Amino acid sequence: SSALVLGDNLFYGAEFVNSLAEASARTDGSTIFGYHVANPTAYGVVEFAPDGRVLSLEEKPAQHTSNYAVPGLYFYDQNVVSLARSLKPSKRGELEITDLNRLYLENKKLHVEIFGRGTAWLDTGTHDSLIEAAQFVHVLENRTGLKIACLEEIAYKKGWINRAGLEANIKKLGKSSYGEYLKRLLV
């Protein structure tokens, strides 16, 4: 089993961890996610039947069948490598993740989890969207005084590193604002 996340994505939200836990617990098939967007033609799109079944997946369709984009986050079972080997290059000359997901759909092994309004997904693949993501993070961190995705903080609170481990990380960071933030965790 494996998970794949494209590097130009930013996810944020209290329910995000729960969504990941559900997807990683599934041992059969593939799990992708759906996120409601205003401009679906810019993304891969998932189409649903009235009963919630997935009908189709399309990459950047000229005419969209739904407003649910597929963010670049995927969970696959142990069959992913053999399925990926069966793919043929697209007209662009590339192996497409949408084609892999379609194989799971054809085999009735594709699951789609919908991210709710409490989860933010920012695609940072363009200059403008990267600036928007930076502003999003800046506003949240300044308003709350908390860092987003602070790996040392997460590790410390989960018990993956102890106080000495956190202190060692702080020492490496010197007098940076990031190091100062981590020092507050020791109080």
Rosetta constraint file for C-alpha pairs under 8 A:
AtomPair CA 1 CA 27 HARMONIC 7.44 0.50
AtomPair CA 1 CA 75 HARMONIC 7.61 0.50
AtomPair CA 1 CA 76 HARMONIC 5.60 0.50
AtomPair CA 1 CA 77 HARMONIC 4.29 0.50
AtomPair CA 1 CA 78 HARMONIC 4.54 0.50
AtomPair CA 1 CA 79 HARMONIC 7.86 0.50
AtomPair CA 1 CA 80 HARMONIC 7.76 0.50
AtomPair CA 2 CA 75 HARMONIC 5.93 0.50
AtomPair CA 2 CA 76 HARMONIC 5.34 0.50
AtomPair CA 2 CA 77 HARMONIC 6.55 0.50
AtomPair CA 2 CA 78 HARMONIC 7.48 0.50
AtomPair CA 3 CA 73 HARMONIC 7.45 0.50
AtomPair CA 3 CA 74 HARMONIC 5.61 0.50
AtomPair CA 3 CA 75 HARMONIC 4.37 0.50
AtomPair CA 3 CA 76 HARMONIC 6.17 0.50
AtomPair CA 4 CA 72 HARMONIC 7.73 0.50
AtomPair CA 4 CA 73 HARMONIC 5.75 0.50
AtomPair CA 4 CA 74 HARMONIC 5.14 0.50
AtomPair CA 4 CA 75 HARMONIC 6.43 0.50
AtomPair CA 5 CA 9 HARMONIC 7.64 0.50
AtomPair CA 5 CA 72 HARMONIC 5.51 0.50
AtomPair CA 5 CA 73 HARMONIC 4.40 0.50
AtomPair CA 5 CA 74 HARMONIC 6.40 0.50
AtomPair CA 6 CA 72 HARMONIC 5.09 0.50
AtomPair CA 6 CA 73 HARMONIC 6.56 0.50
AtomPair CA 8 CA 123 HARMONIC 5.89 0.50
AtomPair CA 8 CA 124 HARMONIC 4.94 0.50
AtomPair CA 8 CA 125 HARMONIC 5.45 0.50
AtomPair CA 9 CA 71 HARMONIC 7.66 0.50
AtomPair CA 9 CA 72 HARMONIC 6.74 0.50
AtomPair CA 9 CA 121 HARMONIC 7.07 0.50
AtomPair CA 9 CA 122 HARMONIC 5.85 0.50
AtomPair CA 9 CA 123 HARMONIC 4.74 0.50
AtomPair CA 9 CA 124 HARMONIC 5.81 0.50
AtomPair CA 9 CA 125 HARMONIC 7.80 0.50
AtomPair CA 10 CA 120 HARMONIC 7.91 0.50
AtomPair CA 10 CA 121 HARMONIC 5.74 0.50
AtomPair CA 10 CA 122 HARMONIC 5.04 0.50
AtomPair CA 10 CA 123 HARMONIC 6.43 0.50
AtomPair CA 10 CA 124 HARMONIC 7.25 0.50
AtomPair CA 10 CA 133 HARMONIC 7.54 0.50
AtomPair CA 11 CA 16 HARMONIC 7.51 0.50
AtomPair CA 11 CA 119 HARMONIC 7.09 0.50
AtomPair CA 11 CA 120 HARMONIC 5.63 0.50
AtomPair CA 11 CA 121 HARMONIC 4.68 0.50
AtomPair CA 11 CA 122 HARMONIC 6.48 0.50
AtomPair CA 12 CA 16 HARMONIC 6.66 0.50
AtomPair CA 12 CA 119 HARMONIC 5.64 0.50
AtomPair CA 12 CA 120 HARMONIC 5.04 0.50
AtomPair CA 12 CA 121 HARMONIC 6.62 0.50
AtomPair CA 13 CA 17 HARMONIC 7.95 0.50
AtomPair CA 13 CA 118 HARMONIC 5.76 0.50
AtomPair CA 13 CA 119 HARMONIC 4.35 0.50
AtomPair CA 13 CA 120 HARMONIC 6.14 0.50
AtomPair CA 14 CA 118 HARMONIC 6.97 0.50
AtomPair CA 14 CA 119 HARMONIC 7.02 0.50
AtomPair CA 15 CA 19 HARMONIC 6.36 0.50
AtomPair CA 15 CA 118 HARMONIC 6.85 0.50
AtomPair CA 15 CA 119 HARMONIC 6.54 0.50
AtomPair CA 16 CA 20 HARMONIC 6.35 0.50
AtomPair CA 16 CA 115 HARMONIC 7.79 0.50
AtomPair CA 16 CA 119 HARMONIC 6.17 0.50
AtomPair CA 17 CA 21 HARMONIC 6.18 0.50
AtomPair CA 18 CA 22 HARMONIC 6.23 0.50
AtomPair CA 19 CA 23 HARMONIC 6.28 0.50
AtomPair CA 19 CA 113 HARMONIC 7.46 0.50
AtomPair CA 19 CA 115 HARMONIC 7.75 0.50
AtomPair CA 20 CA 24 HARMONIC 6.04 0.50
AtomPair CA 21 CA 25 HARMONIC 6.08 0.50
AtomPair CA 22 CA 26 HARMONIC 6.68 0.50
AtomPair CA 23 CA 31 HARMONIC 5.96 0.50
AtomPair CA 23 CA 75 HARMONIC 6.58 0.50
AtomPair CA 24 CA 75 HARMONIC 6.74 0.50
AtomPair CA 26 CA 31 HARMONIC 7.92 0.50
AtomPair CA 27 CA 77 HARMONIC 5.87 0.50
AtomPair CA 28 CA 76 HARMONIC 8.00 0.50
AtomPair CA 28 CA 77 HARMONIC 5.65 0.50
AtomPair CA 28 CA 109 HARMONIC 7.09 0.50
AtomPair CA 29 CA 76 HARMONIC 6.15 0.50
AtomPair CA 29 CA 77 HARMONIC 5.32 0.50
AtomPair CA 29 CA 79 HARMONIC 7.98 0.50
AtomPair CA 29 CA 104 HARMONIC 6.64 0.50
AtomPair CA 29 CA 109 HARMONIC 4.46 0.50
AtomPair CA 29 CA 110 HARMONIC 5.86 0.50
AtomPair CA 29 CA 111 HARMONIC 7.40 0.50
AtomPair CA 30 CA 74 HARMONIC 7.27 0.50
AtomPair CA 30 CA 75 HARMONIC 5.45 0.50
AtomPair CA 30 CA 76 HARMONIC 4.42 0.50
AtomPair CA 30 CA 77 HARMONIC 6.12 0.50
AtomPair CA 30 CA 101 HARMONIC 7.51 0.50
AtomPair CA 30 CA 104 HARMONIC 6.53 0.50
AtomPair CA 30 CA 109 HARMONIC 6.18 0.50
AtomPair CA 30 CA 110 HARMONIC 4.97 0.50
AtomPair CA 30 CA 111 HARMONIC 5.98 0.50
AtomPair CA 31 CA 74 HARMONIC 5.96 0.50
AtomPair CA 31 CA 75 HARMONIC 5.02 0.50
AtomPair CA 31 CA 76 HARMONIC 6.60 0.50
AtomPair CA 31 CA 110 HARMONIC 5.97 0.50
AtomPair CA 31 CA 111 HARMONIC 4.61 0.50
AtomPair CA 31 CA 112 HARMONIC 5.61 0.50
AtomPair CA 31 CA 113 HARMONIC 7.11 0.50
AtomPair CA 32 CA 70 HARMONIC 7.02 0.50
AtomPair CA 32 CA 71 HARMONIC 7.90 0.50
AtomPair CA 32 CA 73 HARMONIC 6.50 0.50
AtomPair CA 32 CA 74 HARMONIC 4.95 0.50
AtomPair CA 32 CA 75 HARMONIC 6.54 0.50
AtomPair CA 32 CA 110 HARMONIC 7.50 0.50
AtomPair CA 32 CA 111 HARMONIC 6.30 0.50
AtomPair CA 32 CA 112 HARMONIC 4.98 0.50
AtomPair CA 32 CA 113 HARMONIC 6.43 0.50
AtomPair CA 33 CA 70 HARMONIC 5.69 0.50
AtomPair CA 33 CA 71 HARMONIC 6.35 0.50
AtomPair CA 33 CA 73 HARMONIC 7.02 0.50
AtomPair CA 33 CA 74 HARMONIC 7.43 0.50
AtomPair CA 33 CA 112 HARMONIC 5.13 0.50
AtomPair CA 33 CA 113 HARMONIC 4.74 0.50
AtomPair CA 33 CA 114 HARMONIC 5.59 0.50
AtomPair CA 33 CA 115 HARMONIC 6.76 0.50
AtomPair CA 34 CA 46 HARMONIC 7.03 0.50
AtomPair CA 34 CA 68 HARMONIC 5.31 0.50
AtomPair CA 34 CA 69 HARMONIC 5.53 0.50
AtomPair CA 34 CA 70 HARMONIC 5.00 0.50
AtomPair CA 34 CA 71 HARMONIC 6.79 0.50
AtomPair CA 34 CA 112 HARMONIC 6.48 0.50
AtomPair CA 34 CA 113 HARMONIC 6.12 0.50
AtomPair CA 34 CA 114 HARMONIC 4.61 0.50
AtomPair CA 34 CA 115 HARMONIC 6.07 0.50
AtomPair CA 35 CA 67 HARMONIC 7.94 0.50
AtomPair CA 35 CA 68 HARMONIC 5.06 0.50
AtomPair CA 35 CA 69 HARMONIC 5.22 0.50
AtomPair CA 35 CA 70 HARMONIC 6.41 0.50
AtomPair CA 35 CA 71 HARMONIC 6.95 0.50
AtomPair CA 35 CA 114 HARMONIC 6.10 0.50
AtomPair CA 35 CA 115 HARMONIC 5.47 0.50
AtomPair CA 35 CA 116 HARMONIC 7.53 0.50
AtomPair CA 35 CA 121 HARMONIC 7.60 0.50
AtomPair CA 36 CA 67 HARMONIC 5.44 0.50
AtomPair CA 36 CA 68 HARMONIC 4.50 0.50
AtomPair CA 36 CA 69 HARMONIC 6.25 0.50
AtomPair CA 36 CA 115 HARMONIC 7.97 0.50
AtomPair CA 37 CA 67 HARMONIC 5.56 0.50
AtomPair CA 37 CA 68 HARMONIC 6.13 0.50
AtomPair CA 37 CA 69 HARMONIC 6.40 0.50
AtomPair CA 38 CA 67 HARMONIC 6.62 0.50
AtomPair CA 39 CA 43 HARMONIC 7.96 0.50
AtomPair CA 39 CA 67 HARMONIC 7.34 0.50
AtomPair CA 40 CA 44 HARMONIC 7.38 0.50
AtomPair CA 40 CA 45 HARMONIC 6.44 0.50
AtomPair CA 40 CA 60 HARMONIC 7.29 0.50
AtomPair CA 40 CA 61 HARMONIC 7.93 0.50
AtomPair CA 40 CA 64 HARMONIC 6.41 0.50
AtomPair CA 40 CA 66 HARMONIC 7.40 0.50
AtomPair CA 40 CA 67 HARMONIC 5.42 0.50
AtomPair CA 40 CA 68 HARMONIC 6.72 0.50
AtomPair CA 40 CA 69 HARMONIC 5.85 0.50
AtomPair CA 41 CA 45 HARMONIC 7.66 0.50
AtomPair CA 41 CA 60 HARMONIC 4.78 0.50
AtomPair CA 41 CA 61 HARMONIC 5.25 0.50
AtomPair CA 41 CA 62 HARMONIC 6.03 0.50
AtomPair CA 41 CA 63 HARMONIC 7.01 0.50
AtomPair CA 41 CA 64 HARMONIC 6.07 0.50
AtomPair CA 42 CA 60 HARMONIC 5.30 0.50
AtomPair CA 42 CA 61 HARMONIC 7.85 0.50
AtomPair CA 43 CA 59 HARMONIC 6.26 0.50
AtomPair CA 43 CA 60 HARMONIC 4.81 0.50
AtomPair CA 43 CA 61 HARMONIC 7.86 0.50
AtomPair CA 43 CA 69 HARMONIC 5.72 0.50
AtomPair CA 43 CA 70 HARMONIC 6.90 0.50
AtomPair CA 44 CA 57 HARMONIC 6.97 0.50
AtomPair CA 44 CA 58 HARMONIC 5.49 0.50
AtomPair CA 44 CA 59 HARMONIC 4.03 0.50
AtomPair CA 44 CA 60 HARMONIC 5.12 0.50
AtomPair CA 44 CA 61 HARMONIC 7.48 0.50
AtomPair CA 44 CA 69 HARMONIC 5.55 0.50
AtomPair CA 44 CA 70 HARMONIC 5.37 0.50
AtomPair CA 44 CA 71 HARMONIC 7.85 0.50
AtomPair CA 44 CA 98 HARMONIC 7.38 0.50
AtomPair CA 45 CA 57 HARMONIC 5.66 0.50
AtomPair CA 45 CA 58 HARMONIC 5.27 0.50
AtomPair CA 45 CA 59 HARMONIC 6.28 0.50
AtomPair CA 45 CA 60 HARMONIC 6.97 0.50
AtomPair CA 45 CA 61 HARMONIC 7.51 0.50
AtomPair CA 45 CA 64 HARMONIC 7.17 0.50
AtomPair CA 45 CA 65 HARMONIC 7.49 0.50
AtomPair CA 45 CA 66 HARMONIC 6.79 0.50
AtomPair CA 45 CA 67 HARMONIC 7.21 0.50
AtomPair CA 45 CA 68 HARMONIC 5.66 0.50
AtomPair CA 45 CA 69 HARMONIC 4.51 0.50
AtomPair CA 45 CA 70 HARMONIC 5.73 0.50
AtomPair CA 46 CA 54 HARMONIC 6.98 0.50
AtomPair CA 46 CA 55 HARMONIC 7.61 0.50
AtomPair CA 46 CA 56 HARMONIC 5.90 0.50
AtomPair CA 46 CA 57 HARMONIC 4.71 0.50
AtomPair CA 46 CA 58 HARMONIC 6.71 0.50
AtomPair CA 46 CA 65 HARMONIC 7.67 0.50
AtomPair CA 46 CA 66 HARMONIC 6.70 0.50
AtomPair CA 46 CA 68 HARMONIC 5.78 0.50
AtomPair CA 46 CA 69 HARMONIC 6.33 0.50
AtomPair CA 46 CA 70 HARMONIC 6.60 0.50
AtomPair CA 47 CA 54 HARMONIC 5.91 0.50
AtomPair CA 47 CA 55 HARMONIC 5.42 0.50
AtomPair CA 47 CA 56 HARMONIC 5.18 0.50
AtomPair CA 47 CA 57 HARMONIC 6.40 0.50
AtomPair CA 47 CA 65 HARMONIC 5.74 0.50
AtomPair CA 47 CA 66 HARMONIC 5.46 0.50
AtomPair CA 47 CA 68 HARMONIC 7.36 0.50
AtomPair CA 48 CA 52 HARMONIC 5.49 0.50
AtomPair CA 48 CA 53 HARMONIC 5.51 0.50
AtomPair CA 48 CA 54 HARMONIC 4.57 0.50
AtomPair CA 48 CA 55 HARMONIC 5.32 0.50
AtomPair CA 48 CA 56 HARMONIC 7.32 0.50
AtomPair CA 48 CA 66 HARMONIC 7.59 0.50
AtomPair CA 49 CA 53 HARMONIC 5.21 0.50
AtomPair CA 49 CA 54 HARMONIC 6.26 0.50
AtomPair CA 49 CA 55 HARMONIC 6.08 0.50
AtomPair CA 54 CA 105 HARMONIC 7.63 0.50
AtomPair CA 54 CA 110 HARMONIC 7.98 0.50
AtomPair CA 54 CA 112 HARMONIC 7.61 0.50
AtomPair CA 56 CA 102 HARMONIC 7.73 0.50
AtomPair CA 56 CA 105 HARMONIC 7.88 0.50
AtomPair CA 57 CA 98 HARMONIC 6.86 0.50
AtomPair CA 57 CA 101 HARMONIC 7.87 0.50
AtomPair CA 57 CA 102 HARMONIC 6.66 0.50
AtomPair CA 58 CA 98 HARMONIC 7.12 0.50
AtomPair CA 59 CA 98 HARMONIC 6.62 0.50
AtomPair CA 71 CA 121 HARMONIC 7.47 0.50
AtomPair CA 71 CA 123 HARMONIC 7.83 0.50
AtomPair CA 76 CA 80 HARMONIC 5.95 0.50
AtomPair CA 79 CA 83 HARMONIC 6.25 0.50
AtomPair CA 80 CA 84 HARMONIC 5.90 0.50
AtomPair CA 81 CA 85 HARMONIC 6.18 0.50
AtomPair CA 82 CA 86 HARMONIC 6.64 0.50
AtomPair CA 83 CA 87 HARMONIC 7.01 0.50
AtomPair CA 83 CA 100 HARMONIC 6.94 0.50
AtomPair CA 83 CA 103 HARMONIC 7.40 0.50
AtomPair CA 84 CA 100 HARMONIC 6.24 0.50
AtomPair CA 87 CA 95 HARMONIC 6.60 0.50
AtomPair CA 87 CA 99 HARMONIC 7.29 0.50
AtomPair CA 87 CA 100 HARMONIC 7.14 0.50
AtomPair CA 88 CA 95 HARMONIC 6.41 0.50
AtomPair CA 89 CA 93 HARMONIC 4.93 0.50
AtomPair CA 89 CA 94 HARMONIC 4.72 0.50
AtomPair CA 89 CA 95 HARMONIC 4.74 0.50
AtomPair CA 89 CA 96 HARMONIC 7.32 0.50
AtomPair CA 90 CA 94 HARMONIC 5.35 0.50
AtomPair CA 90 CA 95 HARMONIC 6.17 0.50
AtomPair CA 90 CA 96 HARMONIC 6.81 0.50
AtomPair CA 95 CA 99 HARMONIC 7.69 0.50
AtomPair CA 96 CA 100 HARMONIC 6.75 0.50
AtomPair CA 97 CA 101 HARMONIC 6.27 0.50
AtomPair CA 98 CA 102 HARMONIC 6.08 0.50
AtomPair CA 99 CA 103 HARMONIC 6.47 0.50
AtomPair CA 100 CA 104 HARMONIC 6.84 0.50
AtomPair CA 101 CA 105 HARMONIC 6.30 0.50
AtomPair CA 101 CA 110 HARMONIC 7.11 0.50
AtomPair CA 102 CA 106 HARMONIC 6.03 0.50
AtomPair CA 103 CA 107 HARMONIC 6.26 0.50
AtomPair CA 104 CA 108 HARMONIC 6.17 0.50
AtomPair CA 104 CA 109 HARMONIC 4.93 0.50
AtomPair CA 104 CA 110 HARMONIC 5.01 0.50
AtomPair CA 105 CA 109 HARMONIC 5.75 0.50
AtomPair CA 105 CA 110 HARMONIC 4.81 0.50
AtomPair CA 115 CA 119 HARMONIC 6.00 0.50
AtomPair CA 122 CA 129 HARMONIC 7.41 0.50
AtomPair CA 122 CA 133 HARMONIC 6.28 0.50
AtomPair CA 123 CA 129 HARMONIC 6.52 0.50
AtomPair CA 123 CA 130 HARMONIC 7.65 0.50
AtomPair CA 124 CA 128 HARMONIC 7.96 0.50
AtomPair CA 124 CA 129 HARMONIC 4.86 0.50
AtomPair CA 124 CA 130 HARMONIC 4.42 0.50
AtomPair CA 124 CA 133 HARMONIC 6.71 0.50
AtomPair CA 125 CA 129 HARMONIC 6.55 0.50
AtomPair CA 125 CA 130 HARMONIC 6.73 0.50
AtomPair CA 126 CA 130 HARMONIC 6.06 0.50
AtomPair CA 127 CA 131 HARMONIC 6.32 0.50
AtomPair CA 128 CA 132 HARMONIC 6.27 0.50
AtomPair CA 129 CA 133 HARMONIC 6.16 0.50
AtomPair CA 130 CA 134 HARMONIC 6.21 0.50
AtomPair CA 131 CA 135 HARMONIC 6.19 0.50
AtomPair CA 132 CA 136 HARMONIC 6.15 0.50
AtomPair CA 133 CA 137 HARMONIC 6.26 0.50
AtomPair CA 134 CA 138 HARMONIC 6.01 0.50
AtomPair CA 135 CA 139 HARMONIC 6.04 0.50
AtomPair CA 136 CA 140 HARMONIC 6.29 0.50
AtomPair CA 137 CA 141 HARMONIC 5.99 0.50
AtomPair CA 137 CA 148 HARMONIC 7.16 0.50
AtomPair CA 138 CA 142 HARMONIC 6.00 0.50
AtomPair CA 139 CA 143 HARMONIC 5.91 0.50
AtomPair CA 140 CA 144 HARMONIC 5.99 0.50
AtomPair CA 140 CA 145 HARMONIC 7.95 0.50
AtomPair CA 140 CA 146 HARMONIC 7.86 0.50
AtomPair CA 141 CA 145 HARMONIC 5.31 0.50
AtomPair CA 141 CA 146 HARMONIC 5.28 0.50
AtomPair CA 141 CA 147 HARMONIC 5.51 0.50
AtomPair CA 141 CA 148 HARMONIC 6.82 0.50
AtomPair CA 142 CA 146 HARMONIC 7.56 0.50
AtomPair CA 149 CA 154 HARMONIC 7.56 0.50
AtomPair CA 150 CA 154 HARMONIC 6.27 0.50
AtomPair CA 151 CA 155 HARMONIC 6.06 0.50
AtomPair CA 152 CA 156 HARMONIC 6.03 0.50
AtomPair CA 152 CA 166 HARMONIC 6.77 0.50
AtomPair CA 152 CA 169 HARMONIC 7.63 0.50
AtomPair CA 152 CA 182 HARMONIC 7.69 0.50
AtomPair CA 153 CA 157 HARMONIC 6.08 0.50
AtomPair CA 153 CA 182 HARMONIC 6.97 0.50
AtomPair CA 153 CA 185 HARMONIC 7.52 0.50
AtomPair CA 154 CA 158 HARMONIC 6.01 0.50
AtomPair CA 155 CA 159 HARMONIC 6.08 0.50
AtomPair CA 155 CA 160 HARMONIC 4.86 0.50
AtomPair CA 155 CA 161 HARMONIC 5.64 0.50
AtomPair CA 156 CA 160 HARMONIC 5.94 0.50
AtomPair CA 156 CA 161 HARMONIC 5.07 0.50
AtomPair CA 156 CA 162 HARMONIC 6.11 0.50
AtomPair CA 156 CA 163 HARMONIC 7.36 0.50
AtomPair CA 156 CA 166 HARMONIC 6.74 0.50
AtomPair CA 161 CA 165 HARMONIC 5.41 0.50
AtomPair CA 161 CA 166 HARMONIC 6.62 0.50
AtomPair CA 162 CA 166 HARMONIC 6.32 0.50
AtomPair CA 163 CA 167 HARMONIC 6.08 0.50
AtomPair CA 163 CA 186 HARMONIC 7.44 0.50
AtomPair CA 164 CA 168 HARMONIC 6.13 0.50
AtomPair CA 165 CA 169 HARMONIC 6.40 0.50
AtomPair CA 166 CA 170 HARMONIC 6.23 0.50
AtomPair CA 166 CA 182 HARMONIC 7.80 0.50
AtomPair CA 167 CA 171 HARMONIC 6.19 0.50
AtomPair CA 167 CA 183 HARMONIC 7.84 0.50
AtomPair CA 168 CA 172 HARMONIC 6.48 0.50
AtomPair CA 169 CA 173 HARMONIC 6.52 0.50
AtomPair CA 170 CA 174 HARMONIC 6.63 0.50
AtomPair CA 170 CA 179 HARMONIC 5.12 0.50
AtomPair CA 170 CA 180 HARMONIC 7.85 0.50
AtomPair CA 170 CA 182 HARMONIC 6.54 0.50
AtomPair CA 170 CA 183 HARMONIC 6.92 0.50
AtomPair CA 171 CA 179 HARMONIC 7.68 0.50
AtomPair CA 173 CA 178 HARMONIC 7.30 0.50
AtomPair CA 173 CA 179 HARMONIC 5.30 0.50
AtomPair CA 174 CA 179 HARMONIC 6.33 0.50
AtomPair CA 175 CA 179 HARMONIC 6.14 0.50
AtomPair CA 175 CA 180 HARMONIC 6.65 0.50
AtomPair CA 176 CA 180 HARMONIC 6.27 0.50
AtomPair CA 177 CA 181 HARMONIC 6.15 0.50
AtomPair CA 178 CA 182 HARMONIC 6.43 0.50
AtomPair CA 179 CA 183 HARMONIC 6.29 0.50
AtomPair CA 180 CA 184 HARMONIC 6.75 0.50
AtomPair CA 181 CA 185 HARMONIC 7.34 0.50
AtomPair CA 182 CA 186 HARMONIC 7.40 0.50
AtomPair CA 183 CA 187 HARMONIC 7.38 0.50
